[in-house]
Amino acid sequence: MNHSLLVTADITCLLPSDISQPRPEAEVLVEGFRLQLNRKDISTLAGLNWLNDEVINFYMNLLMDRGQMEGRPKVHAFNTFFYPKIMSSGHNGVRRWTRQVDLFAMDFVLIPVHLGMHWCLAVIDFGAKEIRYYDSMGGQNNACLNAVRDYLLAESMDKKKKKYDMTDWKQINMKEIPQQMNGSDCGMFACKFAEYITRKAPISFTQENMPYFRKRMVWEIVNKKLL
């Protein structure tokens, strides 16, 4: 699929005809991955609204779903409650979260990071042996990188009963990445960083693509399928 062509497309016509009609905010528009998104949740993708937890969590599940396809990088995404939990309680606070998941069998692990009024993304890249931090406003977060490293070490001891060798691993605050030009698209940037990374695509989008990406994400979420 030619994604460069999709960036300039108008997919409004592909959305359900009643998606923008006046309806109760609590009306459920989509269910999947043990999640429900209502009209109010979906509306955070409109205009310059801030994305909420529900939308980001649903989108991360779509990325995991794609990772189960043959030939695709394997992906595990933690939900938006994981980051504050490891920062406050460490591995002990989340040790049960991976009872049915072998993180070390993944290609990528995604961690949405919410900093009060700002969304960022942490990525564990097992192939590159890197823990990376993506901030669309150019910030750094060594505390996050250290916490994720400590989590991996503890996860290996807990699940594998052995020390995980991270001698050659790097922790990187990413610098040469697209930056947002407003105060509301951070959630979109975090989601698109994750989407490009997990298909091993060069991160080539810009702020100008965000209005299209918002419409595209509505379609993808409502249809439970990535374009």
C-alpha distance (Angstrom), angle and dihedral (degrees) to the residues before:
residue distance angle dihedral
M1 . . .
N2 3.81 . .
H3 3.80 102.9 .
S4 3.81 92.6 -178.4
L5 3.80 88.4 63.9
L6 3.78 91.9 46.6
V7 3.79 91.0 56.1
T8 3.80 90.7 66.4
A9 3.79 96.1 39.5
D10 3.79 125.5 106.4
I11 3.79 109.0 -133.5
T12 3.78 96.3 174.4
C13 3.79 88.5 110.2
L14 3.82 89.9 58.0
L15 3.80 94.2 59.5
P16 3.81 120.5 96.1
S17 3.80 108.2 -82.6
D18 3.80 93.5 -123.1
I19 3.80 97.6 45.6
S20 3.81 93.2 105.7
Q21 3.80 97.8 35.9
P22 3.82 118.6 114.8
R23 3.80 106.7 -90.7
P24 3.82 136.4 144.9
E25 3.81 112.4 -69.0
A26 3.79 90.4 -131.3
E27 3.81 93.3 57.9
V28 3.81 108.0 123.1
L29 3.80 110.7 -125.3
V30 3.79 100.8 176.1
E31 3.80 139.0 13.1
G32 3.78 126.6 -166.4
F33 3.79 144.3 120.7
R34 3.83 88.0 32.8
L35 3.79 88.1 -62.4
Q36 3.79 133.4 113.4
L37 3.79 123.8 -154.7
N38 3.77 118.6 -163.5
R39 3.77 131.0 -163.8
K40 3.80 91.7 -90.5
D41 3.82 90.9 54.6
I42 3.80 92.9 49.3
S43 3.80 90.4 47.3
T44 3.81 89.3 66.5
L45 3.81 85.8 74.3
A46 3.80 91.2 61.5
G47 3.79 124.5 97.5
L48 3.79 113.1 -33.0
N49 3.79 97.9 -27.8
W50 3.79 120.9 140.5
L51 3.80 113.9 -108.6
N52 3.78 113.7 -116.7
D53 3.81 130.1 -138.6
E54 3.79 93.9 -98.9
V55 3.80 94.3 57.3
I56 3.80 93.3 45.7
N57 3.81 92.7 47.3
F58 3.81 91.9 49.4
Y59 3.80 91.8 48.8
M60 3.81 91.8 49.5
N61 3.80 87.8 54.4
L62 3.80 89.4 54.2
L63 3.81 88.5 55.1
M64 3.81 90.5 50.8
D65 3.79 89.5 48.0
R66 3.81 91.0 54.0
G67 3.80 89.6 49.3
Q68 3.80 89.7 63.3
M69 3.81 91.1 64.2
E70 3.79 116.5 102.8
G71 3.78 112.8 -91.8
R72 3.81 94.2 15.0
P73 3.81 123.6 117.6
K74 3.81 110.5 -97.9
V75 3.79 112.3 -112.8
H76 3.77 136.7 -167.8
A77 3.80 118.9 -174.1
F78 3.76 123.5 -168.7
N79 3.78 117.5 -145.7
T80 3.77 123.8 -108.7
F81 3.81 92.7 -93.1
F82 3.82 93.6 62.6
Y83 3.81 98.0 76.9
P84 3.82 98.2 53.6
K85 3.80 88.6 44.5
I86 3.82 95.9 55.5
M87 3.80 90.6 43.2
S88 3.80 91.7 54.2
S89 3.81 102.8 30.9
G90 3.80 107.3 14.9
H91 3.79 121.5 -146.6
N92 3.79 93.3 -29.1
G93 3.78 90.3 66.0
V94 3.81 93.6 57.1
R95 3.81 105.8 24.0
R96 3.81 91.7 116.1
W97 3.80 93.0 52.9
T98 3.82 92.4 82.7
R99 3.80 100.7 42.8
Q100 3.82 90.1 123.2
V101 3.80 98.4 30.0
D102 3.80 130.6 79.9
L103 3.78 102.1 -154.8
F104 3.79 91.2 -172.9
A105 3.81 90.3 63.0
M106 3.81 90.6 60.2
D107 3.78 129.4 94.2
F108 3.80 93.5 -149.2
V109 3.79 136.3 16.3
L110 3.81 116.5 -162.7
I111 3.79 124.2 -154.0
P112 3.82 118.2 -175.0
V113 3.80 109.1 -146.9
H114 3.80 120.5 -153.7
L115 3.79 115.5 -166.3
G116 3.78 103.5 -175.5
M117 3.80 99.4 -82.4
H118 3.80 99.2 6.5
W119 3.82 136.6 72.7
C120 3.80 122.2 -147.5
L121 3.80 134.4 162.4
A122 3.80 135.1 -126.3
V123 3.80 118.6 -161.4
I124 3.79 131.0 -165.3
D125 3.81 107.5 -154.7
F126 3.80 108.1 -169.4
G127 3.80 94.2 -176.6
A128 3.80 94.1 54.4
K129 3.82 93.0 34.3
E130 3.78 90.9 -128.1
I131 3.78 138.9 132.1
R132 3.80 106.2 -154.9
Y133 3.79 133.5 -170.9
Y134 3.80 120.3 -151.7
D135 3.81 118.8 -163.1
S136 3.81 118.6 171.7
M137 3.81 89.3 -155.8
G138 3.79 94.7 53.5
G139 3.79 98.2 -107.4
Q140 3.79 127.2 149.2
N141 3.79 127.2 -138.1
N142 3.78 113.8 -173.1
A143 3.80 90.0 162.5
C144 3.80 88.8 62.3
L145 3.80 93.4 47.2
N146 3.80 91.4 49.5
A147 3.80 92.4 47.0
V148 3.81 91.8 51.2
R149 3.80 90.9 48.8
D150 3.81 91.2 50.0
Y151 3.79 89.3 47.5
L152 3.82 92.2 54.0
L153 3.79 91.9 49.6
A154 3.80 91.7 49.4
E155 3.81 92.2 44.5
S156 3.80 90.9 55.4
M157 3.79 92.5 49.8
D158 3.81 91.3 47.0
K159 3.81 99.9 43.8
K160 3.83 103.6 23.5
K161 3.80 98.3 29.8
K162 3.78 90.9 -134.4
K163 3.78 139.9 90.6
Y164 3.80 114.3 -94.4
D165 3.80 112.9 -131.3
M166 3.80 107.9 -127.6
T167 3.80 95.6 161.0
D168 3.81 94.2 121.0
W169 3.79 96.4 37.2
K170 3.81 122.2 117.5
Q171 3.79 130.5 -152.0
I172 3.78 112.2 -148.4
N173 3.79 135.3 -174.4
M174 3.79 98.8 -154.3
K175 3.80 114.6 -126.8
E176 3.80 111.6 169.6
I177 3.80 95.8 61.9
P178 3.82 134.0 115.5
Q179 3.79 114.5 -78.8
Q180 3.78 128.9 -148.4
M181 3.79 118.0 -117.1
N182 3.80 96.6 -157.0
G183 3.78 139.0 44.0
S184 3.79 99.0 -108.8
D185 3.82 111.5 51.4
C186 3.82 99.0 73.0
G187 3.81 92.5 106.7
M188 3.78 90.8 51.2
F189 3.80 91.6 50.3
A190 3.81 91.5 49.4
C191 3.81 91.0 51.2
K192 3.79 94.1 46.4
F193 3.81 92.4 46.4
A194 3.81 86.2 55.7
E195 3.79 93.7 46.0
Y196 3.81 95.1 50.5
I197 3.81 94.2 42.2
T198 3.80 94.3 51.4
R199 3.79 92.5 55.1
K200 3.82 90.7 43.0
A201 3.79 92.6 -118.8
P202 3.81 124.3 152.1
I203 3.80 108.8 -100.3
S204 3.77 96.5 -115.2
F205 3.81 105.5 148.4
T206 3.81 125.2 109.4
Q207 3.79 139.5 -161.6
E208 3.81 88.3 -87.3
N209 3.81 90.7 66.7
M210 3.81 94.8 57.1
P211 3.84 99.3 89.1
Y212 3.81 89.0 54.7
F213 3.81 93.1 42.9
R214 3.81 89.8 53.5
K215 3.82 91.4 55.6
R216 3.76 90.5 43.4
M217 3.79 92.3 52.7
V218 3.80 90.9 52.1
W219 3.80 88.8 55.6
E220 3.81 93.0 44.6
I221 3.80 93.8 49.0
V222 3.81 96.1 43.9
N223 3.82 90.4 47.4
K224 3.83 94.0 37.6
K225 3.78 89.6 -132.8
L226 3.80 133.7 105.7
L227 3.79 117.1 -128.2
